[in-house]
C-alpha cells in the first residue's frame, strides 16, 4: 500500500513548534486536559521537539496487545516498568527505586518509589503491577507476549485456563509500595526482560472506563484518554502521519527529562523518510534507502550510523499448508537462497551477515548447528518430496509488509526459487496491521519477518518456537523442543544452559519452520544536534536522556 498523504510539509516544522509551544502553556484547544498535563512550564521559551522517523503506523499503543518495534519506541516514552534504561544504556531503576533477590534467585522484591504517579496525578502502587500482569495473562485478551511472564509461578497455568485463581500466580502486592515476584525457575535475564513493555503497568480504571479491559481495540489509547506513567504523555495521534508526545508534569524523574516533546512519524517509504531527513524535517531517519547507504557513508559521515543489532531477518513458514507441511520442501527452499548475494547486491554491505541458524551470534552464544548443503541437495530433497525440478509444485506465496527493501528481497528470493529449483512464487504486499493479522490467523504461506531480541540472551529467540506460542504463528511444534526449552532454565550453570540452546538450534535446522536470511545491522541517519543518543544491541534507550543542541 502506498503512503497516505502527509500534511503540507513546508509548514510542518513551524506549525508543530507553534502548536506544541501553545500546548506547553495550556491555552490550545488541542492541549491535553488538566489530568493529562502536557509538559512542565519551565520549557515554554524554547521547546525542544525531537522529530523521529518511526517506520510504519503502530498497531496500537496498548503494551499488552502489540508485538512490534515501531510500537515499542513510542510505548517506552509513555510508560515505564519496574526498571528502565540508564543514561548510557543498561539497567536502571524505574518505578522501583531498589530491589533484592533471594539467594536461590527465585524471589525478587521490588520497592516502588513513593513519588511514582500516573499522568492523571494518581499514585502508582504495587497493585497496579499485579493487576496489569493479570490482564496480560488473562486468556480472553489473547496477548501474543503473555508467555514473557511465564517465568512467574503459575503464570502459564493461568494463561492457559488450567488455573483460575490469580492469587496463586507469583506476583503479590506485599503493600502499596512493595511487589514480590516469585519465579518457577532461575531466570538470569529477568531484569533485562522487565524493560520490555509486556511487563509494563496499565491504568485499569481508565481501561474500564472505555470498555472491557480484557479485549483488544479499546479507545483508552487515544489522546485525551491515555493515562501513562512514563516521561512523556500522549497529546496527538494523526493516523498514518504522526504521534506526538510531550513532557510529563507527573513523572517521578521529570527533572532529568531533556526534551519537551517527540514527534514519531509513520513513514513506510524509506525514500520519503530520507528526503524529509535530508531537507531538515526529521532529526532521525530510521531506515536509509538501500541505494543511499554508500552515499551517506561516503559524503555525509557526520549523520551516517552503522551499529550492531541483535536481530535476524527471516521467512516464517506456515507448515499447516501444502507443500510447506513437508520439511523436505522447506529445507530445499532454504538451501536455494543465496544469502551472500542478497547482502552484497541488495543490502549493499550495510554490516549484515548471512544467517545459517536462527539466533544471532553474541559473546554469550553462537549456534554450532548451521545450515549445510548445496543446490544439488536442495534439488534432491524437492524430487524426493515428489516435485522434481519443481514440477507439480503449486505456486508459493511470499507475504511482506510495505517497505521497498522487503519487496526487493522478496523479488530476489522469488527469482532464486524459480531459476534454481523451478519453483514459482508470487509476492503479496500488505499494510502493517493487515500483515500482522494475516500471520496471527495463519492466512499466509511464507511471510517475511524479523525478530529483535527483547533482551541480550539467546532465550529471547528460542522461546519463540514453543508449541502454540503467541509469536510462533507457524503451526509448527515439537514436544522435544518444548521439553528442552523448559529444561534450559532449570540447569544449574550457564554452560549447561547454553548447551540446551545448542540442541534447540539443531532442532530448528532439522525441522525448518523458519528460513533465516541475514543477521541485522542498524544503518540509519541522525542529525548531529541530537545529543545523548545511546546505542545498544536492541537499539533501545531511555527517551528522557535524549536532548537537542540549541
Secondary structure, 3 states (H helix, E strand, C coil): CCCCCCCCHHHHHHHHHHHHHHHHCCCCCCCCCCCCCCCCHHHCCCCCEEEEECCCCCCCCCCCCCCCHHHHHHHHHHCCCCEEEECCEEEEECCEEEEEECCCCCEEEEEECCCCECCCCCECCHHHHHHHHHHHHCHHHCCCCHHHHCCECCHHHHHCCCCCCHHHCCEEEEECCEEEEEECCCCCCHHHHCCCHHHCCCCHHHHHHCCCCCCCCCHHHCCCCCCCCCCEEEEEEECCCEEEEEECCCCCCHHHCCCCEEEEECCCCHHHHHHHHHCCCCCEECCCCHHHHHHHHHHCCCCEEEEEEEEEEEEEECCCCCCCCCHHHHHHHHHCCCHHHHHHHHHCCCCCEECCCCCCCCCCCCCCCCCCCCHHHHHHHHHHCCCHHHCCCCCEEEEEECCHHHHHHHHHHHHHHHHHHCCCEEEEEECHHHHHHHHHCCCCCEEEEEEECCCCCCHHHHHHHCCCCCCCCCCCCCHHHHHHHHHHCCCCCHHHHHHHHHHHHHHHHHHCCEEEEEEEEEEEEECCCEECCCCCCCCCCCHHHCEECC
